[in-house]
Amino acid sequence: MSFLNDDFLLSTPLARELFHEVAKPLGIIDFHCHLSPFDIAEDRCFGNLHEIWLEGDHYKWRAMRANGIPEKYITGDATPWEKFQAWAATVPQTLRNPLYVWTHLELRRYFGITDLLDETTARKIWDEAGAQLAGGQLSARGILRKFKVEAVCTTDDPADPLVWHEKIANDPFGVKILPTYRPDRAHAIGVPAAFNAWVEKLGKTADLATDTFGGFLDALKRRQESFSLLGGRLSDHGLERCFAAECSDGQAEAIFAKVRGGAVPGDHEREQFGAYMMHFFGVMDAENGWTSQLHLGPIRNTNSGLMQSVGADAGCDSVGDFSQARSLAWYLDNLAAAGHLPKTILYNINPADNYVFATMAGNFQDGVTAGKVQYGSGWWFLDQEEGMRWQINALSNLGLLSRFVGMLTDSRSFLSYPRHEYFRRILCDMLASDVASGRLPERLDYLKPLVANVCHDNAARYFGFAL
């Protein structure tokens, strides 16, 4: 089989039928990503492959560092062309890393370029892609249309004023662009100066005084209302693990006052306040019919030198080995016992937690909403073929694959939409392989709806997007 031909990853005739006839034509619901709403509002036109491909891609940065590329050519002051040259020199060294497939899949799907990227082809590919980018068809909005994206849920801080989402709402272009409420800084009390500055910003954006704990909570509620008015229907929380500690209203208020006064809280106080705030957000989501996403497990910014010189999201994060099961169960059970468990998606970054998360989702289904608690797709270091297969197998073995809401990009790059194709090919191949081995019946009236549901329709129903 030739590299990346029409049937790559599809090992049987049935896999090819399921993909080409069912999965491939479906639109994309990108319900979690980090695309810039500014870029979408302004319909950004990208000047070159560095801007659209390398500017913020820490996956590529990690590979370049591993290849011995100096930081000057990654995040430093080298020219865009020099940085692209350095990436081109790295690509042949990424064989068997998913970056090799993704790189060439993106070149083909966006630009129709079938050359293999290396130092000898770098200039030709740079010029050819640059000419197409200059043509304006591959602007931010043009890319979303090209890949039949129906909805994009960006990731937004509640203290941010959402001006770009407002601009998009006033200038629609056929793709839903919706904000997602990401309030991680609302419980980040370990550094009082940073927390207090954020609380002041929140109050200014919400036009409410945040000197008191009640005012702080009211501001967070008002901001969620603002997100709702712009179509928002998801929250997102990035944690090492769930907080798990009893905390009364009075205790939370006292901790808030302590930190607002500039005092550093103790470890138990941080745990208490985090647990209180996460319960508050869960209740708020449930009352408003929102979906809560929990991204659990990474250890971030481990390289202090890179953190100081480049900043956060520099590509020095890792899989963490935090204990997840008891704290996650405690958090979900507290909400369920109070009758306030929202629709929830659980994402793990440590593959050792696959069965923990898949079984935990099954513990809190309510018999009313199909797939109410979801075991989410392979995330971050697990959003590659092996990780996707692990996640699909764990969910299939321990829950209902048929109710799965499927893939997302979780990306800052407009060039990431072929990840959906990648996922869809893997899913179709797995189902067809089960038929070939006698594990599943060859019933197209079962298999085709399953593929359509997992690739698109379940997400449309779950999040309330029109089918």
C-alpha positions, 0 to 999 in steps of 0.5 A, spaced: 500 500 500 502 506 498 503 512 503 497 515 505 493 513 499 485 513 499 485 507 503 490 508 508 488 505 515 483 501 512 485 494 512 478 491 509 473 492 503 468 493 509 472 498 512 473 502 506 465 502 505 464 504 512 469 510 511 468 512 504 460 512 504 458 514 511 464 517 515 467 521 510 462 525 507 459 527 514 461 534 517 465 536 523 463 538 530 469 541 534 466 541 541 473 542 544 479 546 541 483 552 542 482 556 536 483 563 536 476 567 536 480 573 534 483 569 528 476 567 526 472 574 527 478 577 523 478 572 518 485 571 518 489 570 512 496 566 514 502 569 510 506 563 510 506 556 513 510 558 519 504 562 521 499 557 520 503 551 522 509 552 527 507 558 530 504 555 536 504 548 535 508 545 541 508 538 538 512 540 533 517 544 538 518 538 542 520 534 536 525 539 533 528 539 540 529 532 540 532 532 534 537 537 536 534 544 533 536 550 537 531 554 540 532 560 536 529 556 530 523 553 534 521 559 539 526 564 538 528 570 533 530 566 527 526 568 521 519 564 519 523 561 513 529 559 517 524 555 522 520 552 517 527 549 514 528 547 521 522 543 521 523 540 514 530 537 517 526 534 522 520 531 519 524 525 516 526 524 523 519 523 525 518 516 522 513 512 526 511 518 530 504 521 528 507 527 526 510 524 520 503 522 518 499 528 520 504 533 517 503 529 510 496 528 511 495 536 512 499 538 506 495 533 502 488 535 504 489 543 505 494 544 499 494 538 495 501 537 496 504 530 495 511 531 496 514 528 502 517 534 506 525 534 507 530 539 506 530 538 499 523 539 498 522 545 503 523 551 498 518 548 493 513 546 499 514 553 502 512 557 496 507 552 493 503 553 500 505 560 500 501 562 494 495 558 496 495 562 502 496 568 499 490 566 494 485 567 500 481 561 500 485 558 506 483 564 511 481 562 518 473 562 515 475 559 509 478 553 512 472 551 516 468 552 510 473 547 506 472 542 512 465 542 513 466 544 520 459 545 523 460 548 530 467 550 533 467 551 541 473 555 543 476 555 550 475 562 553 476 565 560 470 568 564 474 574 565 475 575 558 470 580 555 468 575 549 468 581 544 471 577 538 465 572 539 460 578 539 463 580 532 462 573 530 455 573 532 454 580 528 457 577 522 455 570 521 458 565 516 455 559 516 459 556 522 457 556 529 463 559 533 461 558 540 465 560 547 467 555 552 467 557 559 474 555 562 474 558 569 481 554 572 483 561 575 477 562 579 480 556 584 488 558 583 489 561 590 496 559 591 499 565 588 495 571 591 497 576 587 495 573 581 489 570 583 487 577 586 489 581 579 484 576 576 478 577 580 479 584 579 479 583 572 473 578 572 469 584 576 470 589 571 468 584 565 462 582 569 461 590 572 460 587 579 464 588 585 468 582 587 471 584 594 466 579 597 465 572 596 458 573 594 460 578 589 465 574 586 460 568 585 455 573 582 460 575 577 462 568 575 454 567 574 453 573 570 459 571 566 456 564 564 450 568 562 454 572 557 457 566 554 450 563 554 447 569 550 453 567 545 451 560 544 455 557 549 453 551 552 460 547 555 464 549 561 471 546 561 476 544 567 483 543 566 486 539 573 491 535 575 486 531 579 479 533 582 479 536 588 476 532 594 475 536 601 469 538 605 468 545 605 462 549 607 460 556 605 463 559 611 470 556 610 470 558 603 468 565 604 474 565 610 479 562 605 477 567 599 477 573 604 484 570 607 487 570 599 484 577 597 488 580 603 494 577 600 495 571 605 498 564 602 493 559 603 495 552 606 495 546 602 488 543 605 485 550 604 487 550 597 484 543 596 477 545 600 477 552 596 478 548 589 472 543 591 467 548 593 468 552 586 468 546 582 462 544 586 459 551 584 461 550 577 458 543 576 451 546 579 451 552 575 452 547 569 446 543 571 442 548 572 443 551 565 443 545 561 450 545 560 455 540 559 462 540 563 468 537 561 474 535 565 481 534 562 485 531 568 492 528 569 497 533 566 503 535 569 505 542 566 511 546 565 516 541 568 522 545 565 523 551 569 528 554 564 523 553 558 518 556 562 522 562 564 524 563 557 518 561 553 512 561 558 507 556 558 505 552 553 512 551 550 512 544 550 514 541 556 508 538 559 507 531 560 503 525 562 502 525 570 501 519 575 496 523 579 491 518 583 485 519 580 479 514 582 477 516 589 477 524 588 473 523 581 468 519 584 468 524 590 466 529 586 461 526 581 458 523 587 457 530 591 454 533 585 449 527 583 447 526 591 445 533 590 441 532 584 446 537 580 450 532 576 451 536 569 452 532 562 459 530 563 465 528 559 471 525 562 478 525 559 484 522 561 491 523 559 495 517 563 493 511 559 493 507 565 487 511 567 483 508 561 479 503 565 478 508 571 475 513 567 471 508 563 468 505 569 467 511 572 463 514 567 458 508 567 457 509 575 453 516 574 449 514 568 442 516 570 437 512 566 434 518 562 439 521 558 443 516 553 450 517 555 450 522 560 457 521 563 462 520 557 468 517 557 472 522 552 476 521 546 484 520 546 486 527 549 493 530 548 499 525 548 493 520 547 490 523 540 494 518 536 492 511 533 494 507 539 491 512 544 485 512 540 484 505 539 486 504 547 480 509 548 475 506 543 477 499 546 476 501 553 469 504 552 467 498 548 469 493 553 466 497 559 460 502 556 457 503 550 461 505 544 454 507 540 453 513 545 460 516 544 460 523 542 467 522 538 473 526 536 475 533 537 481 537 535 483 540 542 488 544 537 490 551 537 492 550 529 487 551 523 491 545 520 488 540 525 482 538 521 484 532 518 485 529 525 477 527 524 479 523 518 484 520 522 479 518 527 474 516 523 479 511 519 481 508 525 474 507 527 471 504 521 477 499 521 476 497 528 469 495 526 470 492 520 476 488 523 471 485 528 466 483 523 472 479 519 474 476 525 467 474 527 466 478 533 461 482 530 455 481 525 456 483 518 450 487 518 450 494 515 444 496 518 447 496 525 454 498 522 453 504 518 448 508 523 454 506 529 459 510 524 454 516 523 453 516 530 460 516 533 463 521 528 457 526 528 450 525 530 451 523 537 455 530 538 449 533 535 444 531 539 448 531 546 450 538 545 443 540 542 446 542 535 441 541 529 442 535 525 
